[in-house]
Structure formats: structure tokens, C-alpha cells
């Protein structure tokens, strides 16, 4: 019961729209994370299928960075939704998946099973997860065109993609 009350209070907190948005754009949900509003930590990892997995390559784009693992059932639900967002927004949105698995053996199978065509890389030593303060899987970050972390979302349930899509649209 207490969690329902806390959830209702959090949902009632007004959200702030980023500067420069048009009056009709959706406001970003308020999220509590140490990187929110800060420059996203730069990274460069080797991605599957030869794609770039670094922020510098996508300067000027809205970027969704998702930290995930093959053993994570919510991650399995989120990947098709992130692929749909990537397809819907085209070149205006870049989706990057960062695996936090202990070994990279099942990553390619997971990508195939979930239909992901976006760049996916493996953070084998977990150093990137430490820099992004990852505490649970999945955790996604939406980074604006200027490289600032604007939204952080932990976990994934069906329906979360609508809130994520609204956050993305508010930054375009």
C-alpha cells in the first residue's frame, strides 16, 4: 500500500520540459539519478555487426542507451519495443544496447531472438556500468542532442514504451 502511495505522489510531481522545446511537446518525466542533467559519460565499445557503439559518433542525435543482460526477462520484453522506437523515429533516434553479462556467449542469440537491429556492445569489465551508476537491469538513459542525460528509467513493463516515446519526442 505504501508503494502505491509513493507511486501516486511521484506521478503527481510536475515534469520539466527541456529548454527550447515547442509549447506543444511532451514534458520529460522527473527521474532521480545522479547523471540526470549531466553530460553523459563518453564511451567507445566494440559493437556486434561492426556498428559504432560510442556517443561521439552520434553527436547531434537523441540517443537511447540501454544497459541490459541476457538473463533479464524485462530486457527481453524491452528490446522489441526499443527496435520499434528506432524504426519509428528513423535517423532522429539512435538506440544503443550495452550488455552487462558476465560472458558474451549468449549476446548474439539474444539479439536475434529479440529482433534488435540497433548497435549492441558488451561491457565485459562492467566499467561503463559503474560510470553510469547502474543498479538494476534494464536501465535506460535518454541523452539529448547536446549530450546531456535527460531521462533515466529502470526496469521495463509493457506500456513503459509510451512514456519513453514521449520523452524521446520531447527532445526532438
N, C-alpha and C positions, 0 to 999 in steps of 0.2 A: 504494500500500500504506500509505503514511504517513497519507493522508487517511482510510482505513478505520480505522486505529488511533485517530486523533484522534476520528473519529465515534463509535467504540465507547466511548472514555473519556468523551466529552461525554454520551452516552446513559446512562452509568453514574452520573453525578453525581445525587445526590438532589435532588428538586424541593421547593419550599416552598409550602405552601398558604397563601392569604391568611387573615388573622385573621378569625374569625367564621364560617368555613365549618363545615358539619356534618362529623362524623367520616368519613362515607362519601363525601364529594365527592372528585373527582379533584384531584390536586395540579397546580399550574401548572408547565409545563416551565421550566427555567432558561434565560434568554436573556441575551446580553451586548449591551447597548445603553445609551448614556448617559441615555436617558429612562426606563429601566425603574425603577419605584418612585417616579418623579417625577410631579408634576402634568402632565397633557397640555397642550401649548401650545394656547391658545384660538384659534379661527379662525371666520371667517364669510365664506363664499364664495357666489356665486350658483349655485344648482344648476339642472340641467335640470328641466323639467317642474314648475317652481315649488315644489319641495320645499326644506325647510331643510337647509343644509349648514353647521351650526355646532354646537359642543359644548354651548353653553348651552341650546339647545333640547332637549337630551337628557339633562339632569341627572337622576340617579337611575336611569339605564338602563346596561346594559352596551353599550359601543359598539365596533364593529369599524371602524377607519379603514384603508382600503386605498389605498396610493399605487401607481398603475399607468400604463401607456401603451398606446396602440392598436397599436404595433409589437411589443409584447411577447407572445410566444406563451404563456409561462406565465400571463400575465394573462388571456389568452383562456380558458385552462383553469380559472382560479380563479373567474371571475365566476359561472358557473352554480352552482358549489359554495357561494359566498357567498350567492347567491339562495336556494338550498336551506336553508342555515342560517337565513337571515332568515325564511323561510316556516315552518320547523320551530319556531323559538323565538318567533315572533309579536312581540307588543309588548315582550317582555322583552329583545330584542336589536335594536339599531339598526346597520345597515350603511351606511357612507358610502364612496363611491369618489371618490378625488381624482386626476384625470388630470394627468400631468406631461408631456403632449405639448407640442411647440413651438407648434403651432397647434391650434385647437379644431375644425377642419373634419371630422374623422372620428369624433368622440366619439359623436354621436347614432347613427351607423351601428353602432359597436361595441356600444353599449348594446342596440340592437335585436337584433343578431346573437347576443349572449350571453344575452338574456332577463332582463337586470337590471331590477328594479322599485324598487330602493333608490335613494336620492338620490346623484347623481353631479355633481361640480363640476370646474371646470378651474382649476388653479393656474398661470395663464399666465405669471406673472413668477417662478415657482419659489421664492418667498419662504417658503411654507409647508413645502416640501420641505427647505429649509435649516434651518428651525426644528426639524423632526423628524429631521434628520440622515439623510436618505435617500441611500443609496449604490448601490442596485440596485432593479430592478423585477421583480416586485412586492415591496413591503414592507408588511406589515400590523401594526397596533397594536391590541391589545385593551385597552380602557380600562374600569376598574371603575366602579361606581355612584357613587363618590366623586371621579371624575375623575383617578384615578391610572393611569399606564401600567403594566399588569401583565404584558404579554406582547408580544414583538416577533418577527415571523417574516419572514425574507427568502426570496424565491423561492417557487415553488409546483410541486409534483409531485403526480400522482394519489396519494391516500392521506393527504396533508397535512391534508385536511379533518377527519379523525378526531381528530388531535391538537389542531387548532384548536377543534373542537366540545367536546372535553374541557376545554380551557382556559376556554371560554365558560361551560360548565356549572358549573365550579368557582367562578365569580364570581356566580352567580345565587342 
